Amino acid sequence: MAAVRRYNKWAGNPNGTPEDPEKCVAEVSDEGYGGFLLRQCSNKRGKGPDGLLCGIHARQHARRPNSLWIPENDSTDKENQ
């Protein structure tokens, strides 16, 4: 079982949404919900460290490495057990 990142974890969605391996791993606020819910960036990955970021977030990471939200891998991934 490979650990995956989880996005949009909150009381109403405690398991969150599993990582899409084609998309950038940065977590961004969802403007449609007042910025309170976080989701995975919808841009294609392939830039930055290990090719995990999109071009926008790779440039942001280069300027300010600690400015991105990137969830940790969840080793308790219940969907793949």
PASEBA-1860 file (N, C-alpha, C; in nm, 3 decimals):
! residues 81
1> MAAVRRYN> 0.084/-0.119/0.000/0.000/0.000/0.000/0.088/0.124/0.000 ~ 0.070/0.208/-0.097/0.144/0.334/-0.103/0.069/0.442/-0.028 ~ 0.142/0.521/0.046/0.080/0.633/0.118/0.045/0.742/0.017 ~ -0.069/0.804/0.037/-0.112/0.913/-0.051/-0.142/1.036/0.032 ~ -0.135/1.149/-0.032/-0.174/1.273/0.034/-0.326/1.283/0.032 ~ -0.382/1.351/0.130/-0.526/1.370/0.139/-0.554/1.520/0.142 ~ -0.652/1.562/0.067/-0.691/1.702/0.057/-0.834/1.719/0.107 ~ -0.867/1.842/0.148/-1.003/1.877/0.187/-1.052/1.793/0.306
9> KWAGNPNG> -0.963/1.770/0.403/-1.003/1.698/0.525/-1.063/1.798/0.622 ~ -1.183/1.769/0.669/-1.250/1.852/0.768/-1.356/1.766/0.836 ~ -1.429/1.820/0.934/-1.525/1.742/1.012/-1.631/1.676/0.924 ~ -1.674/1.742/0.818/-1.776/1.686/0.730/-1.720/1.589/0.628 ~ -1.589/1.584/0.614/-1.522/1.494/0.519/-1.393/1.445/0.584 ~ -1.403/1.363/0.692/-1.285/1.327/0.770/-1.179/1.247/0.694 ~ -1.219/1.176/0.588/-1.120/1.101/0.510/-1.057/1.184/0.400 ~ -1.113/1.299/0.371/-1.059/1.386/0.268/-1.070/1.325/0.129
17> TPEDPEKC> -1.000/1.387/0.035/-0.998/1.342/-0.103/-0.858/1.294/-0.135 ~ -0.842/1.175/-0.193/-0.707/1.126/-0.223/-0.639/1.208/-0.332 ~ -0.509/1.208/-0.328/-0.426/1.281/-0.424/-0.448/1.230/-0.567 ~ -0.457/1.323/-0.662/-0.458/1.289/-0.804/-0.312/1.291/-0.848 ~ -0.257/1.177/-0.891/-0.114/1.170/-0.923/-0.073/1.251/-1.046 ~ -0.168/1.302/-1.120/-0.137/1.384/-1.238/-0.129/1.533/-1.206 ~ -0.178/1.572/-1.089/-0.190/1.714/-1.053/-0.083/1.758/-0.955 ~ -0.058/1.888/-0.951/0.035/1.952/-0.858/-0.004/1.918/-0.714
25> VAEVSDEG> 0.095/1.895/-0.627/0.066/1.854/-0.489/0.035/1.971/-0.395 ~ 0.048/2.094/-0.441/0.020/2.209/-0.354/-0.128/2.213/-0.317 ~ -0.155/2.253/-0.195/-0.292/2.266/-0.147/-0.332/2.412/-0.159 ~ -0.446/2.439/-0.222/-0.492/2.576/-0.246/-0.632/2.594/-0.188 ~ -0.666/2.718/-0.155/-0.801/2.744/-0.102/-0.900/2.748/-0.216 ~ -1.019/2.698/-0.190/-1.125/2.695/-0.289/-1.206/2.822/-0.276 ~ -1.191/2.913/-0.369/-1.257/3.044/-0.363/-1.409/3.032/-0.363 ~ -1.465/2.926/-0.419/-1.609/2.908/-0.425/-1.673/2.888/-0.289
33> YGGFLLRQ> -1.592/2.855/-0.189/-1.645/2.832/-0.055/-1.587/2.932/0.044 ~ -1.559/3.051/-0.001/-1.507/3.155/0.086/-1.363/3.133/0.130 ~ -1.293/3.043/0.063/-1.153/3.019/0.096/-1.132/2.932/0.218 ~ -1.240/2.873/0.271/-1.226/2.792/0.392/-1.189/2.647/0.362 ~ -1.228/2.596/0.245/-1.195/2.459/0.209/-1.069/2.456/0.124 ~ -0.984/2.360/0.151/-0.860/2.346/0.076/-0.870/2.225/-0.016 ~ -0.811/2.238/-0.134/-0.814/2.130/-0.232/-0.678/2.121/-0.300 ~ -0.657/2.014/-0.375/-0.534/1.997/-0.450/-0.536/2.093/-0.570
41> CSNKRGKG> -0.422/2.152/-0.600/-0.410/2.238/-0.718/-0.449/2.158/-0.842 ~ -0.521/2.218/-0.934/-0.570/2.146/-1.051/-0.475/2.151/-1.171 ~ -0.360/2.216/-1.155/-0.264/2.224/-1.265/-0.180/2.097/-1.274 ~ -0.133/2.067/-1.395/-0.051/1.949/-1.419/0.085/1.964/-1.350 ~ 0.132/1.857/-1.286/0.263/1.860/-1.221/0.373/1.834/-1.322 ~ 0.498/1.854/-1.278/0.613/1.828/-1.365/0.727/1.925/-1.341 ~ 0.711/2.019/-1.250/0.814/2.119/-1.220/0.854/2.108/-1.073 ~ 0.954/2.185/-1.034/0.994/2.194/-0.894/1.058/2.068/-0.841
49> PDGLLCGI> 1.074/2.060/-0.709/1.139/1.945/-0.646/1.067/1.814/-0.679 ~ 1.139/1.719/-0.731/1.086/1.587/-0.766/0.975/1.592/-0.870 ~ 0.957/1.705/-0.937/0.855/1.717/-1.041/0.713/1.710/-0.987 ~ 0.693/1.748/-0.862/0.562/1.736/-0.799/0.476/1.862/-0.810 ~ 0.533/1.972/-0.857/0.461/2.099/-0.860/0.430/2.143/-1.003 ~ 0.332/2.232/-1.017/0.305/2.297/-1.144/0.402/2.414/-1.159 ~ 0.405/2.478/-1.273/0.495/2.589/-1.295/0.474/2.705/-1.199 ~ 0.350/2.738/-1.170/0.318/2.849/-1.079/0.373/2.821/-0.940
57> HARQHARR> 0.344/2.703/-0.886/0.387/2.672/-0.750/0.537/2.642/-0.743 ~ 0.598/2.596/-0.853/0.743/2.577/-0.855/0.814/2.712/-0.843 ~ 0.764/2.813/-0.912/0.822/2.948/-0.901/0.801/3.005/-0.762 ~ 0.683/2.985/-0.706/0.656/3.032/-0.570/0.748/2.962/-0.471 ~ 0.769/2.833/-0.487/0.856/2.756/-0.399/1.002/2.804/-0.411 ~ 1.044/2.840/-0.532/1.181/2.889/-0.551/1.202/3.022/-0.479 ~ 1.100/3.109/-0.479/1.112/3.239/-0.413/1.098/3.228/-0.261 ~ 1.001/3.150/-0.216/0.972/3.135/-0.072/0.940/2.988/-0.043
65> PNSLWIPE> 1.041/2.907/-0.012/1.021/2.763/0.004/0.917/2.722/0.108 ~ 0.897/2.801/0.211/0.801/2.762/0.316/0.662/2.821/0.296 ~ 0.635/2.876/0.179/0.506/2.944/0.158/0.397/2.853/0.103 ~ 0.430/2.730/0.067/0.330/2.639/0.010/0.273/2.545/0.115 ~ 0.145/2.512/0.098/0.082/2.409/0.180/0.089/2.280/0.101 ~ 0.161/2.181/0.154/0.169/2.050/0.090/0.139/1.947/0.199 ~ 0.029/1.874/0.186/-0.005/1.776/0.289/0.099/1.664/0.296 ~ 0.115/1.609/0.414/0.203/1.494/0.432/0.135/1.371/0.372
73> NDSTDKEN> 0.216/1.272/0.334/0.159/1.144/0.290/0.085/1.081/0.406 ~ -0.033/1.027/0.379/-0.117/0.966/0.482/-0.094/0.816/0.482 ~ -0.023/0.766/0.582/0.006/0.623/0.587/-0.114/0.542/0.637 ~ -0.222/0.610/0.672/-0.344/0.541/0.717/-0.450/0.543/0.608 ~ -0.407/0.533/0.483/-0.499/0.537/0.369/-0.589/0.415/0.372 ~ -0.715/0.434/0.410/-0.808/0.322/0.428/-0.865/0.272/0.295 ~ -0.866/0.354/0.192/-0.921/0.312/0.064/-0.835/0.207/-0.004 ~ -0.704/0.206/0.021/-0.615/0.114/-0.047/-0.570/-0.001/0.042
81> Q> -0.635/-0.023/0.155/-0.599/-0.134/0.242/-0.677/-0.257/0.208
END
